[in-house]
């Protein structure tokens, strides 16, 4: 994308957008005081929401341990409440408030609860002690609670860095291999669950941010958790010689509480192989433009086809929940996971495939367009139906998909008319979705502004036929009539940009891969572009818009590890 943003005319007309992206301010948090413990019935509802929601995807704490915690903090009789209220340990209070915070997220966003989740998180931080990090497996669980809340809410700490710390602790405790000593079956199951939760998030966040994995696959020898509920494992003690001899629960009855984690882990194993395969292709001499282009293109296309087949097989293996209790048990979510992974795969292919006329082969471009449209359609439907909530990670995914569609339709002269019509519709849906998320995540507004600007520009290019090499004015007018968006809507987004031909699709990665330090918390600023220059500066000479500026944008989703603060203030992380 460098050539696009280097254009003087672009900078003169979009000075405010560029200035917002170059800012490194933080999102403003609501002014809240830490919550006190809620009444028992309200706490029970939030604990149940946690167990039937987030616990289904990330069961890194035993269900019984969660129940025991609730009993200790919220005893049933009034006498016990009065006695224990003064004697609850700091660790119990920390975990209680973290579970309340996580259990409040979805109800609060749906208007079913008036208790802001951040208030519970702030209360948990009052009881967090540095000594918690020296408690072995418990320390990893505590950090994973913070990480899980940080996926949904800005906490001023890099959640990517939290996952890296968790994986370091896993390795120090030997969780990546078989148990060092004999364990009860349920204890061994828990260790496996904790490790693979860390693995899943390490793979996903590191791949998104294009950062090294915390551990290589070949160094992992521990097996997956068994597909069984805790009670089945407990009842098997003394009857089976090892954990892996327990019959998977889904063969006897509905899926267990570890089924979703196992499915997500298998997907991350595929994405890990994708990363390694394409890293190998990138280092291969045959991928050089001066080498054998046909052989290199064939290698990329073959790899893409193979991995797409693996993703299809993974999707077919997904369990069916007759009565899904949360998003993670719905078939729509499994469809979205597959589509998202496929899009990341083909975007890597766009980047690595040898170019002819600065573009990869038509087959790769077509795949990129198809999967980007699928991601936009699937998530928009889920978001509008209230099945999926908003997160910075989802915003990053939609932003990536939207830019991918813009890229494909602007550089290809071989897209069928029907495909272009579908692309128009997906671009509009993507913009509407990004705007909706920006209302509840104001710090994402600068990226919405960039998307709007590029979207309007591409519409003008398509209308004139300049990018696609053939007139599309009639089709454009038809699509404008369907969407209600005129082909040349007057407003602040009109501009004149160079033809969008991208030699290296890694430029797209630079815009969508690394987001949290840039543009975070610009809600105090608007997105209107009323001025054509910035304080009299010659914007063509802006030195702060370096390649590093674009590369850091992806930190928006997972946080910049150079900005550790919040709960870690005053705590030495060099364990």
DAVENRA-V215326 format. One record per residue. N is the residue number from 1. SS is DSSP state (h for helix, s for strand, l for the rest). OMEGA is omega in whole degrees, -180 to 180 (none if undefined). D_FIRST is the distance of its C-alpha to the first C-alpha in whole Angstrom. Layout:
n,ss,omega,d_first
N,SS,OMEGA,D_FIRST
N,SS,OMEGA,D_FIRST
This chain:
n,ss,omega,d_first
1,l,-174,0
2,h,-177,4
3,h,179,6
4,h,-175,5
5,h,176,7
6,h,-177,9
7,l,-177,11
8,h,-178,14
9,h,176,15
10,h,-176,12
11,h,179,14
12,h,-176,17
13,h,-176,17
14,l,-177,15
15,h,-177,17
16,h,179,18
17,h,-178,15
18,h,179,14
19,h,178,17
20,h,180,17
21,h,-179,14
22,h,179,16
23,l,-179,19
24,l,180,20
25,l,-177,23
26,l,176,25
27,l,178,26
28,l,-180,30
29,l,176,32
30,l,-179,35
31,l,-177,38
32,l,171,40
33,l,177,43
34,l,179,44
35,l,169,45
36,l,177,49
37,l,-179,50
38,l,174,50
39,l,-174,53
40,h,-177,54
41,h,177,53
42,h,179,50
43,h,180,49
44,h,179,50
45,h,-179,48
46,h,176,45
47,h,178,46
48,h,178,46
49,h,177,43
50,h,-177,42
51,h,-178,44
52,l,179,43
53,l,-175,39
54,h,180,37
55,h,-179,40
56,h,179,40
57,h,-174,36
58,l,-177,37
59,l,-177,41
60,l,171,40
61,l,179,44
62,l,179,47
63,h,-179,48
64,h,177,51
65,h,176,50
66,h,179,48
67,h,178,51
68,h,177,54
69,h,180,51
70,h,-179,52
71,h,-180,56
72,h,-175,56
73,h,-178,54
74,l,179,55
75,l,-172,59
76,l,-176,61
77,l,-176,64
78,h,-180,64
79,h,180,66
80,h,178,64
81,h,-179,61
82,h,-179,63
83,h,-173,64
84,h,-175,60
85,l,-179,58
86,l,-173,59
87,l,179,59
88,l,-178,55
89,l,178,53
90,h,-179,50
91,h,177,48
92,h,179,50
93,h,178,48
94,h,-178,45
95,h,179,45
96,h,-179,46
97,h,178,44
98,h,178,41
99,h,176,42
100,h,179,43
101,h,-179,39
102,h,179,38
103,h,-180,40
104,h,-170,40
105,h,-176,36
106,h,177,36
107,h,-180,40
108,h,-179,38
109,h,177,35
110,l,179,38
111,l,-179,40
112,l,-179,43
113,l,179,43
114,l,-178,43
115,l,-179,43
116,l,-178,39
117,h,-178,38
118,h,178,37
119,h,176,40
120,h,178,42
121,h,179,39
122,h,177,40
123,h,178,43
124,h,-178,42
125,h,177,41
126,h,-177,44
127,l,179,46
128,l,179,43
129,l,-178,45
130,h,-180,44
131,h,178,46
132,h,-176,45
133,h,179,42
134,h,-174,45
135,l,174,47
136,l,-178,45
137,h,179,44
138,h,179,45
139,h,179,42
140,h,179,39
141,h,180,40
142,h,179,40
143,h,179,37
144,h,174,36
145,h,178,37
146,h,179,35
147,h,-177,32
148,h,177,33
149,h,-179,33
150,h,175,30
151,h,-175,28
152,h,-174,29
153,l,178,30
154,l,-177,28
155,l,178,31
156,l,-179,29
157,l,180,29
158,l,178,26
159,h,174,27
160,h,-179,26
161,h,177,28
162,h,179,31
163,h,178,30
164,h,178,30
165,h,178,33
166,h,-179,35
167,h,176,34
168,h,178,35
169,h,177,39
170,h,-179,39
171,h,179,39
172,h,-179,41
173,l,177,44
174,l,-178,43
175,l,-179,42
176,l,178,40
177,l,178,43
178,l,-180,46
179,l,180,48
180,l,178,50
181,l,179,53
182,l,-179,55
183,l,168,54
184,l,-174,55
185,h,-177,53
186,h,177,51
187,h,177,50
188,h,177,48
189,h,-180,47
190,h,179,45
191,h,178,44
192,h,-179,42
193,h,179,41
194,h,-179,39
195,h,-174,38
196,h,171,36
197,h,177,35
198,h,-179,33
199,h,-177,32
200,h,-177,30
201,h,174,28
202,h,-178,27
203,h,-176,26
204,h,-177,24
205,h,-179,23
206,h,177,22
207,h,180,20
208,h,-177,18
209,h,-179,17
210,l,178,17
211,l,-178,20
212,l,175,24
213,l,180,26
214,l,-180,29
215,l,178,32
216,l,-179,32
217,h,-177,33
218,h,178,36
219,h,-178,37
220,l,180,38
221,l,178,41
222,l,-179,42
223,l,177,42
224,l,170,41
225,l,176,43
226,l,-177,46
227,l,-177,45
228,l,175,48
229,l,-178,49
230,h,-177,50
231,h,178,54
232,h,179,54
233,h,180,53
234,h,-179,56
235,h,180,58
236,l,-178,58
237,l,-180,59
238,l,-179,62
239,l,179,61
240,l,-177,58
241,l,-178,58
242,l,-179,54
243,h,-175,51
244,h,177,50
245,h,178,53
246,l,-179,53
247,l,178,52
248,l,-174,49
249,h,-174,50
250,h,176,48
251,h,-176,50
252,l,-175,53
253,l,-179,52
254,l,-178,48
255,l,-178,45
256,l,-179,46
257,l,175,44
258,l,-176,42
259,h,-178,41
260,h,178,37
261,h,180,37
262,h,179,38
263,h,179,35
264,h,179,32
265,h,178,33
266,h,177,33
267,h,-180,30
268,h,174,29
269,h,176,30
270,h,-179,29
271,h,177,25
272,h,178,26
273,h,176,27
274,h,-180,24
275,h,-179,22
276,h,-179,25
277,h,-178,25
278,h,172,21
279,h,177,21
280,h,179,24
281,h,-179,22
282,h,180,20
283,h,-176,22
284,l,179,24
285,h,-177,25
286,h,179,25
287,h,178,21
288,l,-178,20
289,l,179,20
290,l,-179,23
291,l,-178,25
292,l,-176,26
293,h,-176,23
294,h,179,26
295,h,-179,27
296,h,178,24
297,h,178,22
298,h,179,26
299,h,179,26
300,h,-179,22
301,h,178,24
302,h,178,27
303,h,179,26
304,h,-180,24
305,h,-179,27
306,h,-178,29
307,h,176,27
308,h,175,27
309,h,178,31
310,h,179,31
311,h,176,29
312,h,179,31
313,h,177,34
314,h,-179,33
315,h,180,33
316,h,-179,37
317,l,-177,38
318,l,-179,37
319,l,176,40
320,l,177,42
321,l,-177,43
322,l,178,46
323,l,-178,45
324,l,-178,42
325,l,-178,42
326,l,-179,39
327,h,-173,35
328,h,177,35
329,h,-177,38
330,l,180,37
331,h,179,35
332,h,-180,33
333,h,177,31
334,h,176,32
335,h,-179,30
336,h,178,27
337,h,179,27
338,h,-179,27
339,h,180,24
340,h,180,22
341,h,179,22
342,h,179,22
343,h,177,18
344,h,179,17
345,h,-175,19
346,h,175,18
347,h,174,14
348,h,179,15
349,h,176,17
350,h,-179,14
351,h,-169,12
352,h,-177,16
353,l,177,17
354,l,-174,18
355,l,171,16
356,s,-173,18
357,l,178,16
358,l,-179,13
359,s,174,14
360,l,-179,16
361,l,-177,19
362,h,-178,20
363,h,-179,22
364,h,179,19
365,h,-180,17
366,h,177,20
367,h,-180,20
368,h,179,17
369,h,-178,18
370,h,-176,21
371,h,176,21
372,h,178,18
373,h,179,20
374,h,-180,23
375,h,-179,22
376,h,-178,21
377,h,-176,25
378,h,-177,26
379,h,180,25
380,h,178,26
381,h,-179,29
382,h,-179,30
383,h,-179,29
384,h,179,31
385,l,179,34
386,l,179,34
387,l,-179,34
388,l,177,30
389,l,-180,30
390,l,172,27
391,l,176,25
392,h,178,22
393,h,177,21
394,h,178,22
395,h,178,20
396,h,179,17
397,h,-179,18
398,h,178,18
399,h,178,14
400,h,-179,13
401,h,180,15
402,h,178,14
403,h,179,10
404,h,177,12
405,h,178,14
406,h,180,12
407,h,-175,10
408,h,-176,13
409,h,-177,15
410,h,-176,13
411,h,-175,13
412,l,177,16
413,l,-173,19
414,l,180,22
415,l,180,21
416,l,-178,25
417,h,179,26
418,h,179,27
419,h,179,24
420,h,179,22
421,h,178,24
422,h,178,24
423,h,177,20
424,h,-179,21
425,h,-179,23
426,h,178,21
427,h,178,18
428,h,179,21
429,h,179,23
430,h,-179,20
431,h,178,19
432,h,-179,23
433,h,179,23
434,h,178,20
435,h,179,22
436,h,179,25
437,h,-180,24
438,h,178,23
439,h,180,27
440,h,174,28
441,l,-174,25
442,h,-180,24
443,h,177,22
444,h,-175,20
445,h,179,20
446,h,-180,17
447,h,174,14
448,h,179,16
449,h,178,16
450,h,-179,12
451,h,179,13
452,h,-178,16
453,h,179,14
454,h,180,11
455,h,-179,14
456,h,-180,16
457,h,-179,14
458,h,177,14
459,h,179,18
460,h,180,19
461,h,178,17
462,h,-179,19
463,h,180,22
464,h,-178,22
465,l,-174,21
466,l,-177,19
467,l,-174,16
468,l,176,18
469,l,177,21
470,l,-177,24
471,l,179,25
472,l,-176,24
473,h,-179,26
474,h,-180,29
475,h,-180,27
476,h,179,25
477,h,178,28
478,h,-180,30
479,h,179,27
480,h,178,27
481,h,180,31
482,h,-173,30
483,h,-176,28
484,l,179,29
485,l,-178,26
486,l,-177,26
487,l,179,24
488,l,-179,24
489,l,179,25
490,l,-179,25
491,l,-173,24
492,l,-174,21
493,l,177,18
494,l,-176,19
495,l,174,16
496,l,-177,15
497,l,176,12
498,l,177,11
499,l,-172,11
500,l,175,8
501,l,-174,9
502,l,-179,6
503,l,-177,9
504,l,-176,8
505,l,175,8
506,h,173,8
507,h,176,5
508,h,178,6
509,h,-177,9
510,h,179,8
511,h,-170,8
512,h,-172,11
513,l,-168,13
514,l,-162,15
515,l,-156,16
516,l,-177,19
517,l,-178,19
518,l,174,17
519,l,-179,18
520,l,176,21
521,l,178,24
522,l,-174,23
523,l,178,25
524,l,179,27
525,l,177,25
526,l,178,24
527,l,178,21
528,l,-178,22
529,l,-175,21
530,l,-179,24
531,l,-179,24
532,l,176,21
533,l,-175,21
534,s,176,22
535,l,177,26
536,l,-179,26
537,s,170,23
538,l,-173,21
539,h,177,17
540,h,-179,16
541,h,-179,17
542,l,-177,16
543,l,-176,17
544,l,179,16
545,l,-179,12
546,l,176,12
547,h,-180,10
548,h,178,13
549,h,-179,12
550,h,-176,9
551,h,-176,11
552,h,-175,14
553,h,-178,13
554,h,178,15
555,h,178,18
556,h,-175,18
557,h,-171,20
558,h,176,22
559,l,-180,23
560,l,-178,22
561,h,178,25
562,h,-176,25
563,h,179,27
564,l,179,30
565,l,177,32
566,h,-173,34
567,h,-176,37
568,h,-179,36
569,l,178,37
570,l,-179,40
571,l,179,40
572,l,-179,39
573,l,-179,36
574,l,-177,37
575,l,none,40
